[in-house]
């Protein structure tokens, strides 16, 4: 490779390197009685630019390999640049040899408080607290990135979970708000306990199932539907060990909130397998979705 082509290649790699997430952001301000809505549209633009233009890893992505993320922010109150909102995240992962995208992480963080001034540019600085808004977005991007990595290579998301933990620690140390504390609204379903669980050895089965369900299950669907379904069933059943050890686990709840429709669809079509054990375990671990589980018998 001559020097000109080498530097052109290097430039293109660096350009792609900086954009690894494709996030669609919607800021819904319907609940706010305000004539001038420009503050909300500019918030939407600032967040979109912040997420999509930053480099969140050292991986190099082609356009079709980027993490697809939907972020719905429903503003519930606003006054003098102070916001309260619900943040709803949904990340998607491509399935090998298909056009299908599987949901990886569905989560709603409610009553999030932050400040934002119109036209403000959002910056992430490593090991430094900037603002609640920057920290919230950066925290969840690392969570989403970690789960995405775990789905391709077993336990490869640890680096990103540690980043999220560091972001939470810095935000807590800032003392600006209590949204990062273990006792904030939402009980044990909050940012503090989410990363606490992901980094705990007690949650090993959750991370294992993220890998086996996707890489040994859905990614095989194109070539061997029967084996794919058996592996998916086996991976789900393996969560029972964690469920016995940690009843009402936050991560198991998130898993089934994200995957219940897909599980129903996978096991209500295609080649038949014995789903008796799977059916029993699903009703034990996620009884709130029992109406969906009846379709897999």
N, C-alpha and C positions, 0 to 999 in steps of 0.2 A: 504494500500500500504506500503510495507516494505521500509526501508531506501535506499537500493540499487536501487530498482525500482523507487523510488521517485527521486533520483539524476539522474538516467538515463533519466527519463521523463523530468526533468528540463533541462538537457543538450540538449536534442533533441529540446525542445521548443526554447531554446536560439539559437540553430543553425539555425532553420527555421526562427526565428525572424529577422535574419540579412539579409535575401535575399527575398525581396518582389517585385522586378521588374526583368523581363526577357527582357533585351534590346538587340536588334540586331543592331550593329553599323557598318556602312559602311562609310569609308572615301574615297571619289573619288578625285583623283589628276590628272585626265586626262588632265585638262587644264594647268597643270604646266609642263614646259619643263625642266625636271631634271632627270639625269641619275640615281642617287641614290634615290630610293623611300622608303628607310627604315624608314625615319622620319615619313612618312604618315602611314605606317603599325604599327609603334609603337604608334603613336597618337591614332589610332583605338583601339589598345589593352589597352592603358591607360584609355581611356574613357569607354570602355566596363567594365573593372575592377572597375572603380570608380562608375559607375551606379549600376552594378549588385551585388557588394559586400557590399555596404553601407546599413545601416538600415535607411529608410526614414519615418517610422512611428512606432507606438507601436502595430500595428496589427500583428497577426501571420497568415502566409499564407501557405497553402499546395502548392505543385508545380503547380497544375492546376489552382490555384486561383491567381497566381501572375499577376501583370499588364504586359501585352505584349506591348512592345514599339519598334517601328522601328525608327532609327535615321540615316538619310542620310546627311553627311557633304560633300558638294562640295567645294573643295578648289579653289579659284579664283586667289589668289596670295600668294607667299611665298618667304621670303628672311630673312636670319639671324634670324631664329626662330620666325619671325613675320608672322602671317597668316591673310588672309581675306577669309571668307567662308560663304556659305549659309547653314543654319541648317534647315533641314526639319524633323518635328516630326509627327509621327502618332501613337496614342495610341489606343488600342483595349480592349474591355470589353466582357467577356463571357455572353451569353444570357441563362437564366435559362432553364434547361431541353432540351438543344440542344448543338450541336457542333459548332454552329454559333458564330462568334465574330463580334461585331458591332463596327465600328469606333467611337471613342469618341472625339478625338482632332486631327485635321489636321492643321498644321501651319508651315509656312516657315518664318524664321528670316533671312533676307538678309544682306549681307555685314557686317557680324560679324567679328570684329577684336580682336585678342588675341595673346598671346605669349605662346610658348610651346617648351621646350628643349627635345631632344630625350632621352627616358628612364625616363623622369620625372614622379614621382609618384604624383597623384592628391589626395589632402586631403581636406575634408570639415570640417571647424571649426565653430561651431555656434557663431554668433555675432562677426565674424571677417572676413574681406575681405582677401582672399588668392590670387586670380587672376581672371582675366576676364573669363577665361575658366571654372574654378571651379564654379564661380558665375552663369554663363550662364546655365551650366548643372543643378546646384542645383535649380536655379530659375524655370526652365521648369519642372523639376521633381515634384516640389511642385505644380505647376499649374496643371499638369497632374494628380497628386494624388488627388488634391482637386476636380477636375471634376469627377474623378472616384468615389470618396466617395459620391459626390452629386447625382450620378446616382443610388445609392443604398439606401441612407438615406437622406431625404430632408435636405438641408442646412448643411450637415455634413462636407463640405469641407472648412469651414471658417478658421480653424486652419492652413491649408496648404496655403491658400491665404495670410494669415497674415505672414507666413514664407517667402513666395515669396516677399511680400512687404518689409520685413526687409532685405532680400538679395539685392534687388534693391537699397534700401536706403544706405546700406553700400557700395555698388559698386559706387554709385553716389558720396558719400562722399570721396571716395579714390582719385577722380580726375584723374585717370589714363587714361580713355578714355571717349568719349561722347556717347558711344553706349547705355548707360542707360538713357539718357535724353529724355525729352518729345519732343524735336525738332530735334531728329536725323533723318537720312534718312529713308524714308518709310512713312512720314507724320504722321498720327495718328494711323497707323498700326504698332505698335512697342511694346517693352517690357513695357515701362512706362505706356502707355494707356491700355494695356491688363490687368494689375493688377489693375489699377485705376478703370476700368470698372467692373471687377469681384468683387471688394470690395465695389462698389457703390450700394446704395439702389435703384437707378434708373434701375439697371439690375436685379431686383428681378425675372422678368418673365423668363429670360434666365436660371437662376438656377432652377426655378420651372419646366421648360420644360425638363431640363436634367434629373430630377427625374421622372416626369410623363411619358415622352416618353419611358424611359427604364423600370422602375419598374412597372408602370401601363399599359405599352404598350407591348414592345417586350418580356418582361418576362412572359406575359400571352399568347403569341402566341401559345405555345404548347397545352394549355388547351382550349382556346377559341379565335379563330382567329377573329371572328366578333367583340367581345368586345375589343380585342387588337387593331384592326384597328380603331375603334371608339375613343378609348382613345388616340391613336397616333395622329389622325386628330385633336381632341380637343386640345391637348397640343400644336400642331403647330399653330393652329388658335389663341391661347392665346398670342402668341408672338406679335400679331398685336398691342396690347396696348403699348408695349415697342417700337415698330416701329414708332407709331404715336408720342410718347414722345421723342424718340431719332432717328430721321431719319438717315439712313446710319450707323446704329450702328455696331461697330467693332465686337461685340459678335454675332449679328445676321448673319453677313457675315461669321464668322468662323463656326457657326452652319450649314449653308447651304453648305459651302465649304466641310464640313465633311459629311453631311447627304444627299445630293441631290440624289445620286445614290440609296441609300437605300430607301428613301422616294418614289422615282419612282417605285422601285421594290415591295415595300409593297403594293402600291395602284394600281398596274397593274396586280395583281393576287389575288386569294383567294375569299372569300365571298364579294359580292357587298355591298357598303354603299353609302350614298349620299355624293359625294365629291365636290358638287358645291361650297360651301363656302370655303372649303379647296383650291380648284383650284384658286379661285379669290384671296384669301389671299397670296398664294404662288407667284402668278404673281405680286402682289403688293410688297411683301417683298423681293423677289429674282428673279427679272425679267431676270437676266442673264442666268437663268436655264430654261427659258420658253420652250425650246425644250424638256426638260425632263418632264415638267408638263403636256404637251399634252397627255402623255401616261396614265395619271390617270383619264381622263375624262370618 
